[in-house]
Structures are given as C-alpha cells and as structure tokens.
C-alpha cells in the first residue's frame, strides 16, 4: 500500500438479496485530503460508509485502514482505530449540555475513569480544544436542544472528534441548511482538517458545496465507481454529466 493512503477498499461488495448495493468498489483515500462522494439516491454512498464503519458486513472484498485489514471488525473497534462518523440525521443528547455531550464521547471512547486530577484535567483540555475549533465554547453550558440546527450539526461533529479520529466520515453535513449555513459548515470542515490534521470524506448532493470544498471527488452509480478526480475533472466527465447532472453531449 502507498504510504499516503489512509483507507483503501478492494473489490468491496454488499448484496441485499439480488440487489448489489456495492459492486466491486475499489477506492483509495489519501491522508489529509477532503474527498466528497456524490451520486443519485441509491448509488451506494451510505452503504459504503456503513460497511467501512462495521455497521454492515461486506458480502465480499476488503477494507484496509492504515495498512491493516478491518473488514470484519465490529464498529466499536473501528472507532478505537481512528474512524469516526457524523450521521445524516442529527445524533446528539438533547437534554445534556454542549460540554457534557462532548465529554461523554471523550470518556466512553477512551474508557477513562475520573480517578485522578490528571485524568480530569486531560478531559477538560481535550473537550475545550474541540469546542474551540468548532466555535462552540461560548455555548458549552447550553442544553444541546437550545442550539440552532447548524450549531447542533457542529456539536455532532464535536462528539465525533472526541473519539480522536484520524478519518472522519460525514453523511450530508450540509443537508437541510440554507446556503449561508452550508458555507459556514464547510468552513468548519476545512478548519477541522487544517487544525487537527484529519482526513475527511463526506457524502453530498449539493454540487456547489462539492465543487467549492472538495480536493477529490468520487462519483457512484448503482453501487459502482464511475469516475474520480478533481472537481474540475469530474464536472467535465461526459458520463457524470449525463448520469448525475442530467446533461447530454
């Protein structure tokens, strides 16, 4: 495996009866890059995330993370290795404070016990840093359900970051947002990458978001990879324009 590849899939397939939701998918994601995955509904994007994170078992093929095969690993073990996910539907603890949401994730992911002052200080430092990166520190004492929708999405990202990932998977991070909220959210995605040095892969339907914020784009159709490249390369690809953009030459 190339030294710059953090995650790789080899002939990855997932069947639901006679339906091939993933059909021999071969992908490589580079360390430190922001990659988007696009495609029509049913293209296999979320199924790919589910198989990579252990929520679904692959029918065949392999998932390789940092040179080690993790195809059959359970979700909790995959999280501990350094893959975390932000879901399409907001997944927070609404009756806990912003700080408590992130602290809970921090503690559970590390199995820390509050048995020493050092442990307590380490938790406080870690949670504070994450809240600062996502501009939520001034809201740390608010209940999660008091946040705006965009802030709740940032909080969910903070919860994922508290697991100390190397690779962050985001399922439609701008879904349901206004153009301004989408732009602000993607600014935070870039800040996460630049500040914490993560690799980020996100599923997205908004082509403007994809073109403005991706360094690499993967296009899926009916469980297969049909194209990959820079945003400019993908937008000029005839098959992509026909299938995804509805444009015929």
C-alpha positions in Angstrom: 0.0 0.0 0.0 1.1 3.5 -0.8 2.4 5.4 2.3 -0.1 8.3 1.6 -3.2 6.1 1.6 -5.2 6.0 4.9 -8.1 3.9 3.7 -8.5 1.5 0.8 -11.2 -0.8 -0.4 -10.5 -3.8 -2.6 -13.4 -5.3 -4.7 -15.8 -4.3 -1.9 -19.3 -5.6 -2.4 -22.5 -5.6 -0.4 -25.6 -7.5 -1.6 -29.1 -7.3 -0.3 -30.7 -10.4 -1.9 -30.3 -9.9 -5.6 -29.5 -6.2 -5.3 -25.9 -5.2 -5.4 -25.7 -2.1 -3.3 -21.9 -2.1 -3.7 -20.4 -3.8 -6.7 -16.6 -4.4 -6.6 -15.7 -0.9 -5.2 -12.1 -0.1 -5.4 -11.2 3.2 -3.7 -8.2 4.9 -2.1 -8.3 7.9 0.2 -5.2 10.0 0.9 -4.1 11.3 4.2 -5.1 14.9 4.9 -7.4 15.3 1.9 -11.1 16.4 1.8 -12.9 14.0 -0.5 -16.6 14.1 -1.5 -18.7 11.2 -2.7 -21.6 12.0 -5.0 -24.3 10.1 -6.8 -28.0 9.8 -7.2 -30.1 8.3 -4.4 -29.5 4.5 -4.2 -26.0 4.9 -5.7 -24.4 3.1 -2.7 -22.9 6.0 -0.9 -24.3 5.5 2.6 -23.9 1.7 2.2 -20.2 2.3 1.6 -20.0 4.2 4.9 -21.9 1.5 6.7 -19.6 -1.2 5.5 -16.4 0.8 6.2 -17.6 1.5 9.8 -18.7 -2.0 10.5 -22.5 -1.2 10.7 -22.9 -3.7 7.8 -20.9 -6.7 6.9 -19.4 -6.9 3.4 -20.5 -9.6 1.1 -17.0 -9.8 -0.3 -13.9 -7.7 -0.7 -11.7 -5.9 1.8 -11.4 -2.7 3.8 -7.8 -1.7 4.6 -7.1 1.1 7.2 -3.5 2.2 7.6 -2.3 -1.0 6.1 -4.4 -3.3 8.2 -7.5 -5.2 7.1 -10.6 -4.2 9.2 -13.3 -5.8 7.0 -14.9 -7.8 9.8 -14.2 -5.6 12.7 -17.1 -4.5 14.9 -18.0 -0.8 15.0 -16.5 0.0 18.4 -13.1 -1.5 17.4 -13.1 0.6 14.2 -13.8 3.7 16.2 -10.9 3.0 18.5 -8.6 2.5 15.5 -9.5 6.0 14.3 -12.5 6.1 12.1 -15.5 8.2 13.2 -18.7 9.2 11.6 -21.2 12.1 11.5 -24.6 10.8 10.5 -27.1 12.4 8.1 -29.7 12.7 10.9 -28.5 14.8 13.9 -27.4 12.4 16.7 -26.9 14.2 20.0 -28.1 14.1 23.6 -30.6 16.9 23.7 -31.0 17.1 27.4 -27.3 17.3 28.2 -25.2 20.4 27.9 -23.0 21.0 24.9 -20.0 20.4 27.1 -21.5 17.2 28.6 -22.2 15.8 25.1 -18.6 16.1 24.1 -17.3 15.0 27.5 -19.4 11.8 27.4 -18.0 10.9 24.0 -14.5 11.7 25.2 -14.8 9.4 28.2 -16.6 6.5 26.5 -14.2 6.3 23.6 -11.1 6.2 25.9 -12.6 4.3 28.8 -11.2 6.9 31.2 -12.1 6.8 34.8 -12.2 10.0 36.9 -9.8 8.6 39.4 -7.2 11.3 39.3 -6.8 15.0 38.9 -4.6 14.4 35.9 -7.4 12.5 34.1 -9.9 15.2 34.8 -7.6 17.9 33.5 -6.8 15.9 30.4 -10.5 15.6 29.7 -11.1 19.3 30.2 -8.3 20.2 27.9 -9.5 17.8 25.2 -13.1 18.9 25.3 -12.2 22.6 25.4 -10.0 22.3 22.3 -12.7 20.6 20.3 -15.3 23.2 21.3 -12.9 26.0 20.4 -12.2 24.5 16.9 -16.0 24.3 16.2 -16.7 27.7 17.8 -19.0 26.2 20.5 -17.0 27.1 23.6 -19.2 30.1 24.5 -22.3 27.8 24.3 -20.8 25.0 26.4 -23.3 25.4 29.2 -26.4 25.4 27.0 -28.5 22.3 26.6 -28.0 20.8 23.2 -31.6 21.3 22.3 -31.2 25.0 22.7 -28.8 25.2 19.8 -29.7 26.2 16.3 -29.8 23.4 13.7 -26.4 24.4 12.3 -24.9 24.5 15.8 -26.4 21.1 16.5 -24.7 19.7 13.4 -21.4 21.2 14.6 -22.0 19.6 18.0 -22.4 16.3 16.4 -19.1 16.8 14.7 -17.6 17.7 18.0 -18.9 14.4 19.5 -17.3 12.5 16.7 -14.0 14.4 17.1 -14.0 13.5 20.8 -13.3 9.9 19.8 -9.9 11.1 18.5 -10.3 10.0 14.9 -7.8 10.1 12.0 -10.5 9.7 9.4 -13.8 11.5 9.7 -16.8 10.3 7.6 -19.6 12.9 7.2 -23.0 11.9 5.7 -24.5 15.0 4.1 -23.1 17.5 6.6 -25.0 20.4 4.9 -28.3 18.6 4.5 -31.3 20.9 5.3 -29.2 24.0 5.6 -29.5 27.4 4.0 -26.7 28.4 1.6 -25.2 30.6 4.3 -25.3 27.7 6.9 -23.8 25.4 4.3 -20.9 27.7 3.6 -20.3 28.2 7.3 -20.4 24.4 7.9 -17.9 23.7 5.2 -15.6 26.4 6.6 -15.6 24.4 9.9 -14.9 21.2 7.9 -11.8 22.8 6.5 -10.9 24.1 9.9 -11.2 20.6 11.4 -8.8 19.3 8.7 -6.3 22.1 9.0 -6.3 22.4 12.8 -6.5 18.7 13.7 -4.8 17.2 10.7 -7.7 14.8 9.8 -8.7 13.1 6.6 -12.3 13.9 5.8 -14.7 12.1 3.4 -18.2 13.4 3.0 -21.3 12.5 1.1 -23.1 15.4 -0.5 -25.8 16.2 -3.0 -25.2 20.0 -3.3 -22.9 20.3 -6.3 -21.9 23.8 -5.3 -20.7 22.6 -2.0 -18.8 19.7 -3.7 -17.1 21.9 -6.2 -16.1 24.6 -3.7 -14.8 22.4 -1.0 -13.5 19.1 -2.3 -10.0 18.3 -3.3 -11.0 14.9 -4.7 -14.5 13.7 -5.9 -15.7 10.2 -6.2 -18.9 9.5 -8.3 -21.0 6.5 -7.7 -23.8 5.0 -9.7 -25.8 1.8 -8.9 -23.1 0.6 -6.5 -20.2 1.2 -8.7 -17.5 3.9 -9.0 -17.9 5.5 -12.4 -15.4 8.4 -12.0 -12.9 10.0 -9.7 -10.7 13.1 -9.8 -10.6 16.8 -9.0 -13.8 18.7 -9.0 -12.9 20.2 -12.4 -12.1 16.8 -13.9 -15.4 15.2 -12.6 -17.6 18.1 -13.8 -16.2 17.7 -17.3 -16.6 14.0 -17.5 -19.3 13.1 -20.0 -20.7 10.1 -18.2 -21.0 12.1 -14.9 -22.7 15.0 -16.7 -25.2 12.5 -18.2 -25.9 10.4 -15.1 -25.6 12.9 -12.3 -26.1 16.3 -13.8 -28.6 15.3 -16.4 -26.6 16.8 -19.2 -26.1 15.0 -22.5 -23.5 15.9 -25.1 
